[in-house]
Amino acid sequence: MKPRLPDPSSPIAPHIVAFVGHKRALNRRYDVEDKVLRMFDGYLNTAGIMTLAEITPAAVDAFFLSRTRTRPRSFNHLVGVIGRLFEWMVEHGIVDRSPVTMRLRLRGQPRPPCILDLRTAQRLVDLAGRLADRSTAPLRGPAYSTIFSLLFGLGLRVGEVARLRWRDVDRDRNVLIIRETKFSKSRLIPMGPRLAARLYAFMDRRSVQVPSASPDTPVFSFIGGRPVNPGTISIVFHSLVPQLNIAIPAGGTPPHVHDLRHSFAVGRLLRWYRDGGNPADHLMKLSTFMGHVDPISTAVYLTITTDLMEAAGLRFERFAAPISTGDQP
C-alpha cells in the first residue's frame, strides 16, 4: 500500500481542506480528488510559492505539465479537479478568478462496448466453472462462475461484487445489499430465484471451508481472508474471452469485464421491447437498479444493437400500421 500523502500545508491548504470537506458533506468520497489536491499542494511547497497571489496560470500550468499523463482522460481529470477547487474559491470570494487556463486534451473515439447475449454469457459462466483450483484459490471455478453470473445477471459493478460480505446477502428476501458504492450510495438489489440459488449454493460450499464465517467475511475471497481484487476478476475474464469466439469489428478491442454491465442494461431494454412495454416508462427503474442518480447516466450503457433496432422497428411498424375499418362500400 502506498503511503498517504502529507496533509496540505501550502498557502492554499485551508481552502483544500474546506473544499474536500464540502464535497464529502454532499456524500462524496472524493478520495481520488483529495490525492490530486494533495499532490498540487506538495508541488506548490516545492516550488516555493508562499502566497495565493503567486499561484498564477503559469504556475498551475507548470504543475499540470509536471505530471505524467499520457491519456487525455487522465490529464483532463487532473485539470478538472484543480479547476473545480478554484471555481469553488471564486464562488466564496477567496480569489477573483481561477488561474486554471490549461486547455483540455481531445479524446479519441470511445471504444464501443461489446454486448454479450444470453448464450455467450452462459458460455462464459460455464468456462469459468471449469477453472481448476489452486493452492491459494480453492473453489476457484465456482467462485468465478458465480461472479460472472452476478455481473451479467444484475448489472453490478466489478467492485460491488468483489466487496460483497456475508451480511450483504439477505436470504429471506433474495436481496443483495450494495453498500457505500460509487458516490457513497447504497442500494438494495433483488435477485431472481435461479440466480439467488446459484449464489446460495456457492456460499454453502464456502461455509464448509470457512465454518467460522462472520457477517464481515467476504463472499469471494482466496488469500488471507481479503476480498478478491477487481483487477484479478478482470484478468480471469480476459483469459476466458478467446474461448468465446466473439467477433471483434475492425479497429475494435476485445471485451472488457465492464461490458457485462453494459450487456445487462441492453438486455433489460430489449426484453421490455419484446414484452410489449414502453422502455421509456421504465428507465428510472433501471437507473435506480444500476445505482445511478438519473437516467442520463444510464443512457451511456444503452448501446444500440441489431436486436434492439429490430425490436424498435417492429414496435414502430405496429404503431404506424393502418387501422382496419372493414370492407369499403
C-alpha positions in Angstrom: 0.0 0.0 0.0 1.3 3.4 -1.0 2.0 5.8 1.9 -0.6 8.6 2.4 0.4 11.9 1.0 1.2 14.6 3.7 -1.6 16.9 4.9 -1.9 20.1 2.9 0.4 22.8 4.2 0.8 25.3 1.3 -0.8 28.8 1.2 -3.9 27.1 -0.4 -4.1 24.3 2.3 -7.0 25.7 4.4 -9.1 26.0 1.2 -8.3 22.5 0.0 -9.4 21.1 3.4 -12.6 23.2 3.3 -13.3 22.2 -0.3 -12.8 18.5 0.3 -14.9 18.7 3.4 -17.7 20.4 1.4 -17.7 17.6 -1.2 -17.8 14.9 1.5 -20.6 16.6 3.2 -22.5 16.1 0.0 -21.9 12.3 0.4 -19.0 12.2 -2.0 -16.0 10.1 -1.1 -13.6 12.4 -3.0 -10.6 10.2 -2.2 -9.0 10.3 -5.7 -9.6 14.0 -5.9 -8.2 14.5 -2.4 -5.0 12.8 -3.6 -4.7 15.1 -6.6 -5.2 18.2 -4.4 -2.5 16.9 -2.0 -0.1 16.5 -4.9 -0.9 20.0 -6.0 -0.3 21.3 -2.5 3.1 19.5 -2.4 4.1 21.0 -5.7 3.3 24.5 -4.5 5.6 23.9 -1.5 8.4 22.5 -3.6 8.1 25.5 -6.0 8.5 27.9 -3.0 5.1 29.5 -3.5 4.3 31.5 -0.4 1.0 33.4 -1.2 -2.2 32.9 -3.1 -1.2 35.7 -5.4 1.8 33.6 -6.6 -0.5 30.8 -7.8 -0.6 32.2 -11.4 -1.7 30.5 -14.6 1.9 29.8 -15.4 2.5 28.1 -12.0 -0.6 26.0 -12.4 0.3 25.0 -15.9 3.8 24.0 -14.7 2.1 21.6 -12.2 -0.1 20.1 -14.9 2.9 19.5 -17.2 5.0 18.1 -14.4 2.6 15.1 -14.0 3.0 12.3 -16.5 -0.5 11.9 -18.0 -0.3 10.2 -21.4 -4.1 9.5 -21.7 -6.3 12.5 -22.4 -8.9 11.3 -19.9 -6.4 11.1 -17.1 -4.9 14.5 -17.9 -8.4 16.1 -18.2 -9.3 14.7 -14.8 -6.3 16.3 -13.3 -7.2 19.7 -14.8 -10.8 19.3 -13.8 -10.1 18.6 -10.1 -7.8 21.7 -9.8 -10.3 23.7 -11.8 -13.2 22.8 -9.5 -11.2 23.8 -6.5 -10.6 27.3 -7.8 -14.1 27.7 -9.1 -15.3 27.0 -5.5 -12.8 29.6 -4.2 -14.1 32.2 -6.7 -17.7 31.5 -5.6 -16.6 32.0 -2.0 -14.8 35.3 -2.7 -11.3 33.8 -1.8 -9.8 34.7 -5.2 -11.1 36.9 -8.0 -10.5 34.5 -10.9 -9.4 30.9 -11.5 -5.7 30.6 -12.6 -6.7 27.3 -14.4 -6.4 28.1 -18.1 -5.0 24.9 -19.4 -7.0 23.5 -22.4 -8.3 20.0 -22.1 -6.9 17.4 -24.4 -9.1 15.9 -27.2 -10.2 12.4 -26.6 -10.3 9.8 -29.3 -13.5 8.0 -30.3 -14.6 6.0 -27.3 -14.4 2.2 -27.5 -17.8 0.8 -28.2 -18.8 -1.8 -25.6 -19.1 -5.4 -26.5 -22.6 -6.6 -25.8 -22.9 -10.3 -24.8 -26.1 -12.1 -25.5 -27.5 -14.7 -23.1 -26.0 -17.6 -24.9 -22.5 -16.1 -24.9 -22.8 -15.1 -21.2 -23.8 -18.7 -20.3 -20.8 -19.9 -22.2 -18.6 -17.6 -20.1 -20.1 -18.8 -16.9 -19.6 -22.4 -17.9 -16.0 -21.8 -18.8 -15.4 -20.1 -15.5 -16.9 -23.0 -13.7 -14.3 -25.3 -15.1 -11.3 -23.3 -13.8 -9.1 -25.5 -11.7 -8.5 -24.9 -8.0 -5.1 -23.6 -6.9 -3.3 -23.9 -3.6 -4.2 -20.3 -2.8 -7.6 -20.4 -4.6 -9.9 -23.1 -3.5 -13.4 -23.2 -5.2 -11.9 -21.0 -8.0 -14.3 -22.3 -10.7 -17.5 -22.0 -8.6 -16.4 -18.5 -7.4 -15.8 -17.0 -10.8 -18.8 -18.6 -12.4 -20.9 -17.0 -9.6 -19.1 -13.7 -10.0 -19.8 -13.5 -13.8 -23.4 -14.6 -13.2 -23.9 -11.7 -10.8 -22.2 -9.2 -13.2 -24.2 -10.2 -16.2 -27.5 -11.0 -14.4 -27.7 -7.9 -12.2 -25.5 -5.4 -13.9 -23.3 -4.8 -10.9 -20.0 -3.0 -11.0 -17.0 -5.3 -10.6 -16.0 -3.6 -7.3 -19.5 -4.1 -5.9 -19.3 -7.9 -6.4 -15.8 -8.1 -5.1 -16.7 -6.2 -1.9 -19.8 -8.4 -1.1 -19.8 -9.6 2.6 -21.8 -12.3 4.2 -24.1 -9.7 5.8 -24.9 -8.2 2.4 -26.8 -11.3 1.3 -30.4 -11.3 2.6 -31.6 -14.9 2.0 -35.0 -14.2 3.5 -35.9 -11.7 0.7 -33.5 -12.8 -2.1 -31.9 -9.4 -1.9 -28.3 -8.1 -2.1 -27.3 -5.0 -0.1 -24.8 -3.0 -2.1 -23.1 -0.7 0.5 -21.2 2.6 0.1 -20.6 2.2 -3.6 -19.9 4.9 -6.2 -20.6 8.4 -4.8 -21.1 6.7 -1.4 -24.6 5.4 -2.3 -26.1 2.2 -1.0 -29.0 0.3 -2.6 -31.0 -3.0 -2.5 -30.8 -5.4 -5.4 -33.5 -8.1 -5.7 -32.4 -11.4 -7.3 -34.4 -13.9 -9.3 -34.8 -17.4 -7.9 -32.3 -19.1 -10.2 -29.5 -16.5 -9.6 -30.2 -16.5 -5.9 -30.0 -20.3 -5.8 -26.6 -20.2 -7.6 -25.2 -17.7 -5.1 -26.5 -19.6 -2.1 -25.1 -22.8 -3.4 -21.7 -21.3 -3.6 -21.9 -19.7 -0.2 -22.9 -23.1 1.3 -19.8 -24.7 -0.2 -17.7 -21.9 1.2 -19.2 -22.4 4.6 -17.8 -25.8 4.7 -14.3 -24.4 4.1 -14.9 -21.4 6.4 -17.1 -22.7 9.2 -16.3 -19.6 11.3 -17.6 -17.1 8.7 -18.8 -13.9 10.3 -21.1 -11.2 8.9 -17.9 -9.3 7.7 -16.5 -12.4 5.8 -16.1 -11.6 2.1 -18.3 -13.8 -0.1 -15.5 -14.1 -2.6 -12.0 -14.5 -1.1 -8.9 -16.5 -1.9 -5.9 -15.1 0.0 -5.7 -14.1 3.7 -9.5 -13.6 4.0 -9.3 -10.5 1.8 -12.0 -9.8 -0.8 -11.0 -10.9 -4.3 -9.3 -8.0 -6.2 -11.4 -6.4 -9.0 -8.3 -6.5 -11.2 -8.0 -10.2 -10.7 -11.6 -10.7 -11.9 -10.7 -8.7 -15.0 -7.6 -10.8 -15.6 -9.7 -14.0 -15.4 -12.3 -12.6 -17.7 -9.7 -11.7 -20.3 -8.2 -15.2 -20.1 -11.6 -16.7 -21.0 -12.6 -14.3 -23.7 -10.7 -16.0 -26.5 -12.7 -19.2 -26.0 -16.0 -17.3 -26.5 -15.3 -16.7 -30.2 -16.7 -13.2 -30.2 -16.4 -11.4 -33.5 -14.4 -8.2 -32.9 -15.0 -5.5 -35.6 -12.2 -3.8 -37.4 -10.5 -1.3 -35.1 -12.3 -2.7 -32.1 -10.9 -4.2 -28.9 -11.7 -7.5 -27.1 -14.5 -7.3 -24.5 -13.8 -5.8 -21.1 -15.3 -7.2 -17.9 -17.3 -3.9 -17.5 -19.1 -4.8 -20.7 -21.1 -7.3 -18.7 -22.8 -4.3 -17.1 -23.5 -2.8 -20.5 -24.9 -6.2 -21.6 -27.3 -6.3 -18.6 -28.7 -2.8 -19.5 -29.1 -3.6 -23.2 -30.7 -7.0 -22.4 -33.2 -5.4 -20.0 -34.2 -2.8 -22.6 -34.6 -5.5 -25.2 -36.9 -7.6 -23.0 -39.1 -4.6 -22.4 -39.4 -4.1 -26.1 -40.2 -7.7 -26.7 -42.7 -7.9 -23.8 -44.7 -5.0 -25.3 -43.9 -2.5 -22.7 -42.7 1.1 -23.2 -38.9 1.2 -22.3 -39.1 4.9 -21.7 -41.5 4.3 -18.8 -39.0 2.0 -17.1 -35.8 3.9 -17.4 -36.0 5.4 -13.9 -36.4 1.9 -12.5 -33.3 0.7 -14.5 -31.4 3.8 -13.4 -32.1 3.1 -9.7 -31.3 -0.6 -10.0 -27.9 0.2 -11.5 -27.1 2.8 -8.9 -27.3 5.9 -11.0 -28.6 9.3 -9.9 -30.7 9.8 -13.1 -31.5 8.1 -16.4 -28.9 10.3 -18.2 -26.1 8.2 -16.6 -27.9 5.0 -17.5 -28.2 6.1 -21.2 -24.4 5.6 -21.5 -25.0 1.9 -21.2 -27.8 1.6 -23.7 -25.7 0.7 -26.8 -27.8 0.3 -30.0 -27.5 -3.3 -31.1 -29.0 -5.1 -34.1 -31.6 -6.9 -31.8 -32.6 -3.5 -30.3 -33.0 -2.0 -33.8 -35.2 -4.9 -34.9 -37.4 -4.8 -31.8 -37.8 -1.0 -32.1 -38.6 -1.4 -35.8 -41.3 -3.9 -35.1 -42.8 -1.6 -32.4 -42.9 1.2 -34.9 -44.5 -0.9 -37.6 -47.3 -1.9 -35.3 -47.7 1.8 -34.3 -47.8 3.0 -37.9 -49.9 0.2 -39.4 -53.2 1.5 -40.8 -56.3 0.7 -38.8 -58.6 -1.8 -40.5 -62.1 -0.4 -41.0 -63.7 -3.4 -42.6 -64.8 -3.7 -46.3 -65.2 -0.4 -48.1 -68.5 0.1 -50.0 
